Amino acid sequence: MWQERRGAMKKGYKVIDIDTHVNPSFDTLAKFAEPSFRPRLDELNPYIRTVGNYNAISVASIPFDRFPGEAPKSEDAAAVVGGRGALEGRVTKSSGHHRVDPQHGVSDENAEGRLADMDLEGRDVDVIIPGTWATGLTAIDDVTLAEGMYSAYHRYMREYCGTNPNRLKSLILAPAADIEWAVSEVKTLANESWVAAVAPILPEGMPVDHPALDPLWEVMNDAHLPLLHHSFTFEPPYFPGYRDMWDNVAVARTAAHPWGAARLLSYLIVGRIFDRFPNINAGAAEVGHGWLPHWLIRLEEMCNYVSGTTPKTDYKPIEYAQMGRFRCGAEPFEGPAMTKAVIDLLGTDALMHQSDYPHGEAHFPDTAEMVIDWPFWKEMGGDALEKHMSGNAEKFLRLA
């Protein structure tokens, strides 16, 4: 339990990791499906991709197969039902940063192994985000199939995080294609110990400031539940500009995560979601952070220059980040110079620690220590490092 780890914080700092993952197999999710939904599981068979002994949901993956310098081929960016994900076979052990392998099965049902890995690294709280299947289900016309799987995920997370609910947290998956169901699910789950935030799952083409979403914002506002966004690349609803990427996966992934977050943040501001719902804060994980001040400064200028096209907001765009209404997970690979520059521009309330555990972008088990050891924190003084490693996330996630 968290109380049992207080003396074992990483170099004296509590560590909350805003970006960690599970990716349960289809078979695991099926075990947690409501009995009334189980007869419908076979309807998902076209979307099952088997790799070795692992069955995963792959709804409409785009491979982004073009190698730079080659002529484009139609199949380079053709979505394939049940197809290979764009990272499959390309993100390998040798391309990742782990010094020690995470324990086996932590992405499925091995919660005890995750807790042991957390102790090894010095992570006190993990915020757990599901894989690409969750957003991919938006491409299936029958939203009740997605809802059956989202309900299964919630039951799975209740058990997984129940191993230690003080340290393991996750998200309510809220499909924007069925607001009535999403609102009911948020109301039902809002006070469960594993719930840290809501992930509104928008089908392609639906803006986050669509008026149909207001009932969801109202229930989140009443519960003081934050919105947590995680961008994905190759599954629906894809990312802004995905049709125009010239079809190379490295370039696509460079663009996908920050572009998706930047668009979302823009409409939370200009759509006045922040202004109309003062108890809703928003955050983004695994999207980078160096883009954030540039984008907000540019958004303010465009709203002023292209006059009359956006409503008046209560604050300047940059002020929403400076006051902590929007917080970004800080990518360790962007490094200390970028992180310091963002803090210099936005203040100490805008960033949160993240690692991407157990994925290869994490420097497991060294990510937290690597960030804590950046020399510029001593120049910052005050509580800048404490806020970065846990304080901002505690406020964002209702843990403080």
Sequence and secondary structure as in RCSB ss.txt:
>XXXX:A:sequence
MWQERRGAMKKGYKVIDIDTHVNPSFDTLAKFAEPSFRPRLDELNPYIRTVGNYNAISVASIPFDRFPGEAPKSE
DAAAVVGGRGALEGRVTKSSGHHRVDPQHGVSDENAEGRLADMDLEGRDVDVIIPGTWATGLTAIDDVTLAEGMY
SAYHRYMREYCGTNPNRLKSLILAPAADIEWAVSEVKTLANESWVAAVAPILPEGMPVDHPALDPLWEVMNDAHL
PLLHHSFTFEPPYFPGYRDMWDNVAVARTAAHPWGAARLLSYLIVGRIFDRFPNINAGAAEVGHGWLPHWLIRLE
EMCNYVSGTTPKTDYKPIEYAQMGRFRCGAEPFEGPAMTKAVIDLLGTDALMHQSDYPHGEAHFPDTAEMVIDWP
FWKEMGGDALEKHMSGNAEKFLRLA
>XXXX:A:secstr
 GGGGGGG BTTB  EEEEEE    HHHHHHTS TTTGGGGGGGGGGEEEETTEEEE SSB   B  TTS   GG
GG  BTT   TTTTTS GGGS  SS   TTTTTT HHHHHHHHHHHT SEEEEE  THHHHGGGSS HHHHHHHH
HHHHHHHHHHHTTSTTTEEEEEEEETT HHHHHHHHHHHTTSTTEEEEEEE  TT  TT GGGHHHHHHHHHHT 
 EEEE  SSSTT  TTGGGSTTBHHHHHHHHHHHHHHHHHHHHHHTTHHHH TT  EEEESS STHHHHHHHHHH
HHHHHSTTSS   SS HHHHHHTTSEEEEE GGGHHHHHHHHHHHH TTSEEE   TTSTTS TTSHHHHHHT T
HHHHH TTHHHIIIIIHHHHHTT  
